[in-house]
Amino acid sequence: MSVQNDRSASARASEIAILRQPVVHPDRSVYGYAVRVNVLDGVGGMFAEPEVEHLVDIEYGRLDVELLAGDRPILLRATSRLLTGDLVAPYSPHGVVLEVPPVLAQRDDAVELVSAARDRGLRIALANYRGTAAQDALLPLAHLVKVDVSRTPDDLALLVDRAHDAGGTVIAERADTRDRIHLGRQLGVDLLQGPMFQREPAPSGREFSAGELQCLELMQLLSQERVDQAAVVRVVSSDPEIAMRVLHLVNSSSYALRREIDSVHQAVVFVGPQQIAALAMASLIDARPTSVGALWAILTRALACKGICGEDAGYTVGLLSAVASQMGVPSDELVARTGVSADVASALLHLDGPYGPVLAAVLAHEENDLDRVRATGYEPSDIADVYLSAVPVALATATSLSVTSRY
């Protein structure tokens, strides 16, 4: 696939992928969002950071921080000009954290530059902390310290202790499996960076509540190729909470209707299948304003899958995969409960069929695994563009749904 853009001629000579990952507390509530610009060489690799800093600076100048990070801090990997102050960091009322990579930590004037950046109101993170002498000299100035949780436990324990002794808050990077998350928490890390949801939900086997079954029945109806509108109205009407949420949503300012709608049937027609599915999902995960981050991540994945394949089934695949991970329910249980099509089920269970590579590419992008994105047949820059385009749309919907969930 090909995604058009208007980057400068020098940027078009290579591919640019903007990667974004949540940084979360152990309870999975969002602390902030880490954003990084990768410049790809077009043959499967990435340019070294010093070679392409000017291209990264151009992309930083175009970032819409509010759409990328919402009401949370944004973490940006520093370039030389960002560190020296020659390039003004994007403004965010919720804070900007400048990540100092090892190559910049080795500068002779690194301590002076980091001190000056703090004086400009920037918070400082040490990226990829490995305990080098240059990084240790910056430890007293760092608010956050990022360690790779894929390291050996003994090495990791030493780095975490050293960062904590210096007063830093420790972020475990690459926290994308249950084992890595468990190791990080066991060693006392404060925050985790990785996909919003773990790749492999824990075995469930639990009983679904009556309200959850209603939501799953709705998602089953909405995943069909031809949606039975009357059946959707029946299910919505039979659950007072969902009916109330649908009515509140359709009468919210986002729909700007001239008169209030008080008929569930009319509300279902106005809201449409995609929004009803999102509302059912929000009910499933017990959405509330404090869980906007989880809603945002689920909807971004769903919209990205749909954006890549151009089909509503892609939205269903992304939505259900994220819901399964968020709820800790194995995909086969969710497939059985929702009765989705064979193609959707194949994608969810085996990353196979027409939508399997789509979901696999999005999952790999969320984990910043460029090689796995390419293995799906898609280009990392194309997936990054589609995913980034989904972020603001998902934020608007997540905010609306989280407010609706209070009623």
C-alpha positions in Angstrom: 0.0 0.0 0.0 1.1 3.6 -0.5 0.3 6.6 1.7 0.9 10.0 0.2 2.5 12.8 2.1 4.1 16.2 1.5 7.4 15.8 3.3 10.5 17.6 2.0 12.4 16.1 -0.9 15.2 14.9 1.5 12.7 13.1 3.7 11.0 11.4 0.8 14.4 9.9 -0.2 13.8 7.6 2.8 10.8 6.5 4.8 9.7 8.0 8.1 7.8 6.2 10.8 6.4 8.0 13.8 6.1 5.5 16.7 4.1 6.1 19.8 3.8 4.0 22.9 2.0 4.5 26.2 4.0 4.7 29.4 1.7 3.3 32.1 1.6 2.8 35.9 1.5 -0.8 37.1 -2.4 -0.6 37.2 -2.2 0.2 33.4 -3.4 3.8 33.9 -1.5 6.1 31.5 1.3 8.3 32.7 2.2 9.7 29.3 3.1 8.8 25.7 6.5 8.3 24.3 6.9 9.4 20.7 9.9 8.6 18.5 10.7 9.4 14.8 12.5 6.6 13.0 14.0 7.3 9.6 14.2 4.1 7.5 16.7 3.4 4.8 14.2 1.6 2.5 16.0 -1.7 2.5 15.0 -3.0 5.9 17.1 -0.9 8.3 17.2 2.5 10.1 19.6 5.3 9.7 21.9 6.1 12.7 20.4 8.9 14.7 23.2 11.5 14.1 22.8 11.1 10.3 19.1 12.0 10.2 18.6 14.4 13.1 17.6 17.2 10.6 14.8 15.0 9.4 13.7 14.2 12.9 13.7 17.9 13.8 11.4 18.6 10.8 8.9 16.0 12.0 9.0 17.3 15.6 8.0 20.7 14.2 4.9 19.2 12.7 3.7 17.2 15.8 0.4 18.0 17.3 1.2 17.2 20.9 -2.4 17.4 22.1 -3.6 14.9 19.6 -0.8 12.5 20.3 -0.8 12.7 24.1 -4.1 14.1 25.1 -3.9 15.4 28.7 -0.8 13.4 29.5 3.0 14.3 29.3 4.7 13.6 26.0 8.2 12.0 26.0 10.4 13.0 23.0 13.7 11.5 22.1 16.2 14.4 22.0 18.1 15.5 19.0 21.2 17.8 19.3 19.2 20.9 18.5 16.4 20.0 21.0 19.0 19.5 23.7 20.9 22.7 23.0 17.7 24.7 22.7 18.4 25.7 19.1 15.1 24.0 18.3 12.2 24.8 20.7 10.5 21.7 22.0 6.8 21.4 21.1 4.7 23.0 23.9 2.4 20.9 26.0 0.5 22.3 29.1 0.8 18.7 30.5 4.6 18.6 30.2 7.3 17.6 27.8 10.0 15.0 28.8 13.2 15.1 26.8 14.8 11.7 26.5 18.6 11.9 26.3 19.9 8.9 24.3 23.3 7.4 25.0 24.9 9.1 22.0 24.0 12.6 23.4 24.9 11.6 27.0 28.5 11.1 25.8 28.9 14.8 24.8 31.5 16.6 26.8 29.0 19.3 27.6 26.1 17.0 28.3 25.8 18.0 32.0 25.6 21.7 31.1 23.1 21.1 28.3 20.8 18.9 30.4 20.9 21.5 33.3 20.0 24.2 30.8 17.1 22.1 29.4 15.8 21.7 33.0 16.0 25.4 33.4 13.8 25.8 30.3 11.1 23.8 32.0 11.7 20.4 30.4 11.8 17.2 32.3 14.6 14.9 31.6 14.7 11.1 31.0 17.8 9.0 30.4 17.0 6.7 27.4 18.4 3.2 27.3 20.2 3.5 30.6 23.0 1.0 30.8 25.1 2.4 33.7 27.8 4.0 31.6 30.0 6.7 33.2 28.5 9.4 30.9 24.9 8.4 31.9 25.8 8.2 35.6 27.0 11.8 35.4 23.5 12.8 34.3 21.6 10.6 36.8 21.2 13.4 39.5 19.6 15.6 36.8 17.2 13.0 35.4 13.6 12.8 36.5 13.0 9.5 34.7 15.3 6.6 33.8 14.4 4.1 31.1 15.8 0.6 31.3 15.4 -2.3 28.8 13.4 -5.0 30.7 14.6 -7.6 28.2 18.0 -7.5 29.9 19.1 -10.3 32.3 17.5 -10.0 35.7 20.8 -9.4 37.5 21.8 -6.5 35.2 18.4 -5.1 35.4 18.2 -5.2 39.2 21.6 -3.3 39.4 20.4 -0.6 37.0 17.0 -0.1 38.7 18.7 0.2 42.1 21.2 2.7 40.9 18.5 4.8 39.3 16.4 4.7 42.4 19.3 5.6 44.6 19.8 8.8 42.5 16.1 9.7 43.0 14.9 8.8 39.5 11.6 7.2 38.5 12.3 4.0 36.5 10.5 3.1 33.3 10.8 -0.5 32.1 10.9 -0.4 28.3 9.9 -3.3 26.1 7.4 -4.4 28.7 5.3 -6.4 26.1 4.9 -9.8 27.8 3.6 -11.1 31.1 7.0 -12.3 32.1 8.7 -9.0 31.4 6.0 -7.0 33.2 6.3 -9.4 36.1 10.1 -9.1 36.2 9.9 -5.3 36.1 7.4 -5.1 38.9 9.3 -7.6 40.9 12.4 -5.4 40.7 10.5 -2.3 41.6 10.2 -0.3 38.4 7.7 2.6 38.7 6.3 2.7 35.1 6.1 0.4 32.1 6.5 1.2 28.4 5.1 -1.0 25.7 1.8 -1.8 24.1 -1.2 -0.7 26.1 -2.3 -4.4 26.3 -0.3 -7.6 26.7 -0.1 -9.8 23.6 -1.2 -12.9 25.4 -4.2 -12.7 27.8 -4.1 -14.9 30.8 -6.3 -18.1 30.6 -9.8 -17.0 31.6 -12.5 -19.6 31.8 -14.5 -17.1 33.9 -18.2 -16.6 33.7 -19.5 -13.5 32.0 -22.0 -11.4 33.8 -25.5 -10.7 32.4 -24.4 -7.2 31.4 -21.3 -8.5 29.6 -23.4 -11.1 27.8 -25.7 -8.3 26.5 -22.6 -6.4 25.2 -21.2 -9.5 23.5 -24.6 -10.2 21.9 -24.6 -6.7 20.5 -21.1 -7.1 19.1 -22.2 -10.4 17.6 -25.0 -8.7 15.8 -22.9 -5.8 14.7 -20.1 -8.0 13.3 -22.4 -9.5 10.7 -22.0 -8.6 7.1 -25.7 -7.4 7.1 -26.6 -5.9 10.4 -30.1 -6.8 11.6 -31.2 -3.3 12.8 -34.3 -4.6 14.5 -32.3 -7.1 16.6 -29.8 -4.4 17.6 -32.7 -2.2 18.8 -34.1 -5.1 20.7 -30.9 -5.8 22.5 -30.2 -2.1 23.3 -33.8 -1.7 24.5 -33.5 -4.7 26.8 -30.5 -3.3 28.7 -31.4 -0.1 30.5 -27.8 0.9 31.0 -26.9 0.5 27.3 -30.1 2.2 26.2 -29.4 5.1 28.5 -25.8 5.4 27.1 -27.0 5.3 23.5 -29.6 8.0 24.2 -27.1 10.2 26.0 -24.5 9.8 23.2 -26.9 10.7 20.4 -28.1 13.8 22.4 -24.6 14.9 23.1 -23.1 18.0 21.5 -21.0 15.9 19.1 -24.2 15.1 17.1 -25.5 18.7 17.1 -29.1 17.5 16.5 -31.9 20.2 16.4 -34.1 18.3 18.8 -33.6 15.7 21.5 -34.0 12.0 20.6 -36.0 10.0 23.1 -36.6 6.9 21.0 -34.1 4.0 21.2 -34.9 3.0 17.7 -34.1 6.5 16.4 -31.0 6.7 18.5 -29.6 3.4 17.1 -30.2 4.7 13.6 -28.5 8.0 14.2 -25.5 6.6 16.1 -24.8 3.8 13.6 -23.2 0.3 13.9 -19.6 1.4 14.4 -20.4 3.7 17.3 -22.8 1.2 18.8 -20.0 -1.4 18.7 -17.6 1.1 20.4 -20.3 1.8 23.1 -20.8 -1.9 23.7 -17.0 -2.2 24.1 -16.9 0.7 26.5 -19.6 -1.0 28.6 -17.6 -4.2 28.5 -14.5 -2.7 30.0 -16.5 -0.5 32.4 -15.4 2.7 30.8 -15.1 5.9 32.9 -13.3 9.2 32.4 -10.2 7.8 34.1 -10.0 5.0 31.6 -9.8 7.2 28.5 -6.3 5.8 27.8 -7.6 2.2 27.5 -10.5 3.3 25.3 -8.2 5.4 23.2 -5.9 2.4 22.6 -8.7 0.0 21.7 -10.3 2.4 19.3 -7.0 3.4 17.7 -6.2 -0.3 17.0 -9.7 -0.8 15.5 -9.6 2.3 13.3 -6.1 1.5 12.2 -7.1 -2.0 11.1 -10.0 -0.6 9.2 -7.8 2.1 7.6 -5.4 -0.5 6.3 -7.9 -2.9 4.7 -10.7 -0.4 4.1 -13.4 -2.8 5.4 -15.7 -2.7 8.4 -14.5 -6.3 9.3 -11.1 -4.8 9.9 -12.6 -2.6 12.5 -14.2 -5.6 14.2 -10.9 -7.5 14.2 -9.0 -4.7 15.8 -11.8 -3.9 18.3 -12.2 -7.5 19.5 -8.5 -8.2 19.7 -8.0 -5.2 22.0 -11.1 -6.0 24.1 -9.8 -9.6 24.6 -6.4 -8.3 25.8 -8.0 -5.6 28.0 -10.4 -8.0 29.7 -7.8 -10.8 30.0 -10.0 -13.1 28.0 -8.6 -15.6 25.4 -9.6 -14.7 21.9 -11.2 -18.1 21.4 -13.7 -17.4 24.2 -14.5 -14.0 22.6 -14.9 -15.6 19.2 -17.2 -18.2 20.6 -19.3 -15.6 22.4 -19.6 -13.1 19.5 -20.1 -15.6 16.7 -18.0 -13.6 14.2 -17.4 -14.7 10.6 -14.7 -17.3 9.8 -12.5 -14.6 8.3 -12.6 -12.5 11.5 -12.1 -15.5 13.7 -9.1 -16.6 11.6 -7.5 -13.2 12.1 -8.2 -13.2 15.9 -7.1 -16.8 16.5 -4.3 -17.3 14.0 -3.4 -13.9 12.5 -4.5 -15.6 9.3 -7.0 -15.1 6.5 -7.7 -11.8 4.7 -7.5 -9.7 7.9 -4.7 -11.6 9.7 -1.8 -9.7 8.2 -3.6 -6.5 8.9 -3.9 -7.2 12.6 -0.4 -8.6 12.7 1.0 -5.4 11.2 -0.8 -3.2 13.7 0.3 -5.3 16.6 3.9 -5.2 15.5 3.6 -1.5 15.0 2.3 -1.1 18.6 5.4 -3.0 19.7 7.7 -0.9 17.6 8.9 -4.1 15.8 9.7 -2.9 12.3 10.9 -6.3 11.1 7.6 -7.9 12.1 5.7 -5.2 10.3 7.6 -5.9 7.1 7.0 -9.7 7.5 3.3 -9.0 7.1 3.9 -7.5 3.6 3.3 -3.9 4.7 5.8 -1.1 4.9 6.4 0.3 8.5 6.1 3.9 7.3 2.6 3.1 5.7 1.4 1.4 8.9 2.7 4.3 11.0 0.9 6.8 8.9 -2.4 5.0 9.1 -2.0 4.4 12.8 -1.2 8.0 13.5 -4.2 9.2 11.5 -6.4 7.0 13.7 -5.1 8.5 16.9 -7.1 11.8 17.0 -10.3 10.2 15.7 -10.0 7.6 18.5 -9.3 10.2 21.1 -12.5 12.1 20.2 -14.6 9.0 20.4 -13.0 7.7 23.6 -13.5 11.0 25.3 -17.2 11.0 24.3 -17.7 7.4 25.4 -16.0 7.9 28.7 -18.3 10.8 29.5 -21.3 8.9 28.3 -20.4 6.0 30.7 -21.1 8.2 33.7 -24.8 8.3 32.9 
